[in-house]
Amino acid sequence: MKQYTKVKKELIPIPVIMDGQILNHNLKYLNLDRKWLMKKLNHKGKKPEEIVLATILKSGTLKIDSNNPHDGGKGPYDYKPGQDN
């Protein structure tokens, strides 16, 4: 009889801001609200309109990619073809 390995359940990050627009339906799905999101953004010194993509990770962490190419993070503007990113 074959023995199967149990696969760990993984969840994909759920977007809460895309192209500067807050996705209220995803906040509702996560049992969060705009007040919570704005508090997190204020703490990070960000405004929704500056954000390309903000997601909530499985751990509940807010991950932000901004429109600022000089943000110093690992956003979409930091990708360099041919390099380990």
Backbone hydrogen bonds, N-H to C=O, Kabsch-Sander energy under -0.5 kcal/mol:
donor,donor_aa,acceptor,acceptor_aa,energy
4,Y,2,K,-0.5
14,I,56,I,-2.1
16,V,54,A,-3.4
17,I,54,A,-1.7
18,M,21,Q,-2.2
19,D,52,V,-3.2
20,G,51,I,-1.8
21,Q,18,M,-2.1
23,L,16,V,-3.0
24,N,22,I,-1.2
26,N,23,L,-0.7
27,L,23,L,-1.8
28,K,24,N,-2.6
29,Y,25,H,-1.9
30,L,26,N,-1.8
31,N,28,K,-1.6
32,L,27,L,-3.0
37,L,33,D,-2.1
38,M,34,R,-3.2
39,K,35,K,-2.0
40,K,36,W,-2.1
41,L,37,L,-2.7
42,N,38,M,-2.9
43,H,39,K,-2.1
44,K,40,K,-1.3
45,G,41,L,-0.5
45,G,42,N,-1.0
46,K,41,L,-2.7
50,E,47,K,-1.9
51,I,48,P,-1.9
52,V,65,D,-2.0
53,L,65,D,-1.9
54,A,17,I,-2.3
55,T,63,K,-2.5
56,I,14,I,-2.3
57,L,55,T,-0.6
57,L,61,T,-2.8
60,G,57,L,-2.3
63,K,55,T,-3.1
63,K,61,T,-0.6
65,D,53,L,-2.9
67,N,50,E,-3.4
71,D,68,N,-1.4
78,D,75,G,-1.7
79,Y,76,P,-0.6
83,Q,80,K,-1.9
85,N,83,Q,-0.6
